[in-house]
Amino acid sequence: RASVRAQTQDYFPLVGKAMPNTEIYTLAGLGSKGFLFAPLCSEILVAQMLGEACPVPDSLMLKLNSERFKKKVKLKKPYFKAEKQ
């Protein structure tokens, strides 16, 4: 028997807003630890949705942030411009 599980690269689930400035939330990437993570992550998600105090410390919230894999935009350096003499 073969099974497929949705899992993230660092094995932590994605919890929080799916996109900034929207009211769309996600709880995904639980993988094989779904029964372990689901109760706590659901409490975290409800706290975020209702604007209440979060039941876990900020250090754990950074590991569960749903935007942690978002690619960062690199600033392009301006090309070297030689001065005319």
Chimera marker file (.cmm) of the C-alpha trace (Angstrom):
<marker_set name="trace">
<marker id="1" x="0.000" y="0.000" z="0.000" r="1" g="1" b="0" radius="0.5"/>
<marker id="2" x="1.292" y="3.453" z="-0.878" r="1" g="1" b="0" radius="0.5"/>
<marker id="3" x="0.057" y="6.711" z="0.598" r="1" g="1" b="0" radius="0.5"/>
<marker id="4" x="0.678" y="10.335" z="-0.219" r="1" g="1" b="0" radius="0.5"/>
<marker id="5" x="0.735" y="13.007" z="2.460" r="1" g="1" b="0" radius="0.5"/>
<marker id="6" x="0.865" y="16.752" z="2.000" r="1" g="1" b="0" radius="0.5"/>
<marker id="7" x="3.946" y="17.794" z="3.946" r="1" g="1" b="0" radius="0.5"/>
<marker id="8" x="6.184" y="20.851" z="3.963" r="1" g="1" b="0" radius="0.5"/>
<marker id="9" x="9.941" y="20.896" z="3.468" r="1" g="1" b="0" radius="0.5"/>
<marker id="10" x="10.686" y="21.496" z="7.152" r="1" g="1" b="0" radius="0.5"/>
<marker id="11" x="7.950" y="19.129" z="8.458" r="1" g="1" b="0" radius="0.5"/>
<marker id="12" x="6.027" y="21.919" z="10.224" r="1" g="1" b="0" radius="0.5"/>
<marker id="13" x="2.453" y="22.685" z="9.133" r="1" g="1" b="0" radius="0.5"/>
<marker id="14" x="1.325" y="25.941" z="7.533" r="1" g="1" b="0" radius="0.5"/>
<marker id="15" x="-1.004" y="27.917" z="9.806" r="1" g="1" b="0" radius="0.5"/>
<marker id="16" x="-2.351" y="31.417" z="9.228" r="1" g="1" b="0" radius="0.5"/>
<marker id="17" x="-3.432" y="33.769" z="6.485" r="1" g="1" b="0" radius="0.5"/>
<marker id="18" x="-2.982" y="32.312" z="3.030" r="1" g="1" b="0" radius="0.5"/>
<marker id="19" x="-2.255" y="35.725" z="1.523" r="1" g="1" b="0" radius="0.5"/>
<marker id="20" x="-1.689" y="39.077" z="3.199" r="1" g="1" b="0" radius="0.5"/>
<marker id="21" x="-4.559" y="41.582" z="3.171" r="1" g="1" b="0" radius="0.5"/>
<marker id="22" x="-7.184" y="38.848" z="2.762" r="1" g="1" b="0" radius="0.5"/>
<marker id="23" x="-9.437" y="36.941" z="5.106" r="1" g="1" b="0" radius="0.5"/>
<marker id="24" x="-8.461" y="33.539" z="3.699" r="1" g="1" b="0" radius="0.5"/>
<marker id="25" x="-6.793" y="31.262" z="6.250" r="1" g="1" b="0" radius="0.5"/>
<marker id="26" x="-5.033" y="27.937" z="5.827" r="1" g="1" b="0" radius="0.5"/>
<marker id="27" x="-4.156" y="24.909" z="7.918" r="1" g="1" b="0" radius="0.5"/>
<marker id="28" x="-2.185" y="22.588" z="5.656" r="1" g="1" b="0" radius="0.5"/>
<marker id="29" x="0.918" y="20.450" z="5.374" r="1" g="1" b="0" radius="0.5"/>
<marker id="30" x="0.267" y="18.349" z="8.465" r="1" g="1" b="0" radius="0.5"/>
<marker id="31" x="1.835" y="15.243" z="6.903" r="1" g="1" b="0" radius="0.5"/>
<marker id="32" x="2.093" y="12.100" z="9.000" r="1" g="1" b="0" radius="0.5"/>
<marker id="33" x="1.846" y="14.106" z="12.233" r="1" g="1" b="0" radius="0.5"/>
<marker id="34" x="-1.698" y="15.309" z="11.571" r="1" g="1" b="0" radius="0.5"/>
<marker id="35" x="-3.204" y="13.759" z="14.688" r="1" g="1" b="0" radius="0.5"/>
<marker id="36" x="-0.453" y="15.385" z="16.759" r="1" g="1" b="0" radius="0.5"/>
<marker id="37" x="-0.495" y="18.876" z="15.212" r="1" g="1" b="0" radius="0.5"/>
<marker id="38" x="-4.198" y="19.336" z="14.351" r="1" g="1" b="0" radius="0.5"/>
<marker id="39" x="-5.624" y="20.144" z="17.823" r="1" g="1" b="0" radius="0.5"/>
<marker id="40" x="-3.011" y="22.781" z="18.682" r="1" g="1" b="0" radius="0.5"/>
<marker id="41" x="-2.907" y="24.254" z="15.177" r="1" g="1" b="0" radius="0.5"/>
<marker id="42" x="-6.686" y="24.595" z="15.112" r="1" g="1" b="0" radius="0.5"/>
<marker id="43" x="-6.571" y="26.563" z="18.376" r="1" g="1" b="0" radius="0.5"/>
<marker id="44" x="-3.857" y="28.795" z="16.908" r="1" g="1" b="0" radius="0.5"/>
<marker id="45" x="-5.894" y="29.351" z="13.756" r="1" g="1" b="0" radius="0.5"/>
<marker id="46" x="-9.049" y="30.269" z="15.670" r="1" g="1" b="0" radius="0.5"/>
<marker id="47" x="-7.070" y="32.685" z="17.852" r="1" g="1" b="0" radius="0.5"/>
<marker id="48" x="-5.696" y="34.381" z="14.730" r="1" g="1" b="0" radius="0.5"/>
<marker id="49" x="-9.100" y="34.574" z="13.081" r="1" g="1" b="0" radius="0.5"/>
<marker id="50" x="-10.777" y="36.091" z="16.145" r="1" g="1" b="0" radius="0.5"/>
<marker id="51" x="-7.836" y="38.335" z="17.068" r="1" g="1" b="0" radius="0.5"/>
<marker id="52" x="-7.372" y="36.688" z="20.472" r="1" g="1" b="0" radius="0.5"/>
<marker id="53" x="-4.185" y="35.867" z="22.357" r="1" g="1" b="0" radius="0.5"/>
<marker id="54" x="-2.244" y="33.030" z="20.770" r="1" g="1" b="0" radius="0.5"/>
<marker id="55" x="-1.787" y="29.869" z="22.898" r="1" g="1" b="0" radius="0.5"/>
<marker id="56" x="1.856" y="29.362" z="21.822" r="1" g="1" b="0" radius="0.5"/>
<marker id="57" x="4.999" y="31.542" z="22.040" r="1" g="1" b="0" radius="0.5"/>
<marker id="58" x="6.082" y="33.774" z="19.160" r="1" g="1" b="0" radius="0.5"/>
<marker id="59" x="9.086" y="31.563" z="18.385" r="1" g="1" b="0" radius="0.5"/>
<marker id="60" x="6.746" y="28.685" z="17.492" r="1" g="1" b="0" radius="0.5"/>
<marker id="61" x="4.449" y="30.997" z="15.536" r="1" g="1" b="0" radius="0.5"/>
<marker id="62" x="7.373" y="31.948" z="13.279" r="1" g="1" b="0" radius="0.5"/>
<marker id="63" x="7.945" y="28.251" z="12.522" r="1" g="1" b="0" radius="0.5"/>
<marker id="64" x="4.260" y="27.776" z="11.647" r="1" g="1" b="0" radius="0.5"/>
<marker id="65" x="3.850" y="30.977" z="9.622" r="1" g="1" b="0" radius="0.5"/>
<marker id="66" x="2.132" y="30.228" z="6.330" r="1" g="1" b="0" radius="0.5"/>
<marker id="67" x="4.336" y="32.713" z="4.427" r="1" g="1" b="0" radius="0.5"/>
<marker id="68" x="7.709" y="31.354" z="5.551" r="1" g="1" b="0" radius="0.5"/>
<marker id="69" x="8.461" y="29.785" z="2.148" r="1" g="1" b="0" radius="0.5"/>
<marker id="70" x="7.515" y="32.896" z="0.202" r="1" g="1" b="0" radius="0.5"/>
<marker id="71" x="10.368" y="33.951" z="-2.042" r="1" g="1" b="0" radius="0.5"/>
<marker id="72" x="11.979" y="37.233" z="-1.147" r="1" g="1" b="0" radius="0.5"/>
<marker id="73" x="12.438" y="39.814" z="-3.869" r="1" g="1" b="0" radius="0.5"/>
<marker id="74" x="16.080" y="40.637" z="-4.408" r="1" g="1" b="0" radius="0.5"/>
<marker id="75" x="16.895" y="44.234" z="-5.146" r="1" g="1" b="0" radius="0.5"/>
<marker id="76" x="18.876" y="44.639" z="-8.324" r="1" g="1" b="0" radius="0.5"/>
<marker id="77" x="21.997" y="46.692" z="-8.001" r="1" g="1" b="0" radius="0.5"/>
<marker id="78" x="22.324" y="49.498" z="-10.484" r="1" g="1" b="0" radius="0.5"/>
<marker id="79" x="24.795" y="48.880" z="-13.258" r="1" g="1" b="0" radius="0.5"/>
<marker id="80" x="28.129" y="50.637" z="-13.066" r="1" g="1" b="0" radius="0.5"/>
<marker id="81" x="28.028" y="53.859" z="-15.007" r="1" g="1" b="0" radius="0.5"/>
<marker id="82" x="31.346" y="55.228" z="-16.116" r="1" g="1" b="0" radius="0.5"/>
<marker id="83" x="31.711" y="58.950" z="-15.851" r="1" g="1" b="0" radius="0.5"/>
<marker id="84" x="32.366" y="60.825" z="-19.077" r="1" g="1" b="0" radius="0.5"/>
<marker id="85" x="35.415" y="63.071" z="-19.082" r="1" g="1" b="0" radius="0.5"/>
<link id1="1" id2="2" r="1" g="1" b="0" radius="0.2"/>
<link id1="2" id2="3" r="1" g="1" b="0" radius="0.2"/>
<link id1="3" id2="4" r="1" g="1" b="0" radius="0.2"/>
<link id1="4" id2="5" r="1" g="1" b="0" radius="0.2"/>
<link id1="5" id2="6" r="1" g="1" b="0" radius="0.2"/>
<link id1="6" id2="7" r="1" g="1" b="0" radius="0.2"/>
<link id1="7" id2="8" r="1" g="1" b="0" radius="0.2"/>
<link id1="8" id2="9" r="1" g="1" b="0" radius="0.2"/>
<link id1="9" id2="10" r="1" g="1" b="0" radius="0.2"/>
<link id1="10" id2="11" r="1" g="1" b="0" radius="0.2"/>
<link id1="11" id2="12" r="1" g="1" b="0" radius="0.2"/>
<link id1="12" id2="13" r="1" g="1" b="0" radius="0.2"/>
<link id1="13" id2="14" r="1" g="1" b="0" radius="0.2"/>
<link id1="14" id2="15" r="1" g="1" b="0" radius="0.2"/>
<link id1="15" id2="16" r="1" g="1" b="0" radius="0.2"/>
<link id1="16" id2="17" r="1" g="1" b="0" radius="0.2"/>
<link id1="17" id2="18" r="1" g="1" b="0" radius="0.2"/>
<link id1="18" id2="19" r="1" g="1" b="0" radius="0.2"/>
<link id1="19" id2="20" r="1" g="1" b="0" radius="0.2"/>
<link id1="20" id2="21" r="1" g="1" b="0" radius="0.2"/>
<link id1="21" id2="22" r="1" g="1" b="0" radius="0.2"/>
<link id1="22" id2="23" r="1" g="1" b="0" radius="0.2"/>
<link id1="23" id2="24" r="1" g="1" b="0" radius="0.2"/>
<link id1="24" id2="25" r="1" g="1" b="0" radius="0.2"/>
<link id1="25" id2="26" r="1" g="1" b="0" radius="0.2"/>
<link id1="26" id2="27" r="1" g="1" b="0" radius="0.2"/>
<link id1="27" id2="28" r="1" g="1" b="0" radius="0.2"/>
<link id1="28" id2="29" r="1" g="1" b="0" radius="0.2"/>
<link id1="29" id2="30" r="1" g="1" b="0" radius="0.2"/>
<link id1="30" id2="31" r="1" g="1" b="0" radius="0.2"/>
<link id1="31" id2="32" r="1" g="1" b="0" radius="0.2"/>
<link id1="32" id2="33" r="1" g="1" b="0" radius="0.2"/>
<link id1="33" id2="34" r="1" g="1" b="0" radius="0.2"/>
<link id1="34" id2="35" r="1" g="1" b="0" radius="0.2"/>
<link id1="35" id2="36" r="1" g="1" b="0" radius="0.2"/>
<link id1="36" id2="37" r="1" g="1" b="0" radius="0.2"/>
<link id1="37" id2="38" r="1" g="1" b="0" radius="0.2"/>
<link id1="38" id2="39" r="1" g="1" b="0" radius="0.2"/>
<link id1="39" id2="40" r="1" g="1" b="0" radius="0.2"/>
<link id1="40" id2="41" r="1" g="1" b="0" radius="0.2"/>
<link id1="41" id2="42" r="1" g="1" b="0" radius="0.2"/>
<link id1="42" id2="43" r="1" g="1" b="0" radius="0.2"/>
<link id1="43" id2="44" r="1" g="1" b="0" radius="0.2"/>
<link id1="44" id2="45" r="1" g="1" b="0" radius="0.2"/>
<link id1="45" id2="46" r="1" g="1" b="0" radius="0.2"/>
<link id1="46" id2="47" r="1" g="1" b="0" radius="0.2"/>
<link id1="47" id2="48" r="1" g="1" b="0" radius="0.2"/>
<link id1="48" id2="49" r="1" g="1" b="0" radius="0.2"/>
<link id1="49" id2="50" r="1" g="1" b="0" radius="0.2"/>
<link id1="50" id2="51" r="1" g="1" b="0" radius="0.2"/>
<link id1="51" id2="52" r="1" g="1" b="0" radius="0.2"/>
<link id1="52" id2="53" r="1" g="1" b="0" radius="0.2"/>
<link id1="53" id2="54" r="1" g="1" b="0" radius="0.2"/>
<link id1="54" id2="55" r="1" g="1" b="0" radius="0.2"/>
<link id1="55" id2="56" r="1" g="1" b="0" radius="0.2"/>
<link id1="56" id2="57" r="1" g="1" b="0" radius="0.2"/>
<link id1="57" id2="58" r="1" g="1" b="0" radius="0.2"/>
<link id1="58" id2="59" r="1" g="1" b="0" radius="0.2"/>
<link id1="59" id2="60" r="1" g="1" b="0" radius="0.2"/>
<link id1="60" id2="61" r="1" g="1" b="0" radius="0.2"/>
<link id1="61" id2="62" r="1" g="1" b="0" radius="0.2"/>
<link id1="62" id2="63" r="1" g="1" b="0" radius="0.2"/>
<link id1="63" id2="64" r="1" g="1" b="0" radius="0.2"/>
<link id1="64" id2="65" r="1" g="1" b="0" radius="0.2"/>
<link id1="65" id2="66" r="1" g="1" b="0" radius="0.2"/>
<link id1="66" id2="67" r="1" g="1" b="0" radius="0.2"/>
<link id1="67" id2="68" r="1" g="1" b="0" radius="0.2"/>
<link id1="68" id2="69" r="1" g="1" b="0" radius="0.2"/>
<link id1="69" id2="70" r="1" g="1" b="0" radius="0.2"/>
<link id1="70" id2="71" r="1" g="1" b="0" radius="0.2"/>
<link id1="71" id2="72" r="1" g="1" b="0" radius="0.2"/>
<link id1="72" id2="73" r="1" g="1" b="0" radius="0.2"/>
<link id1="73" id2="74" r="1" g="1" b="0" radius="0.2"/>
<link id1="74" id2="75" r="1" g="1" b="0" radius="0.2"/>
<link id1="75" id2="76" r="1" g="1" b="0" radius="0.2"/>
<link id1="76" id2="77" r="1" g="1" b="0" radius="0.2"/>
<link id1="77" id2="78" r="1" g="1" b="0" radius="0.2"/>
<link id1="78" id2="79" r="1" g="1" b="0" radius="0.2"/>
<link id1="79" id2="80" r="1" g="1" b="0" radius="0.2"/>
<link id1="80" id2="81" r="1" g="1" b="0" radius="0.2"/>
<link id1="81" id2="82" r="1" g="1" b="0" radius="0.2"/>
<link id1="82" id2="83" r="1" g="1" b="0" radius="0.2"/>
<link id1="83" id2="84" r="1" g="1" b="0" radius="0.2"/>
<link id1="84" id2="85" r="1" g="1" b="0" radius="0.2"/>
</marker_set>
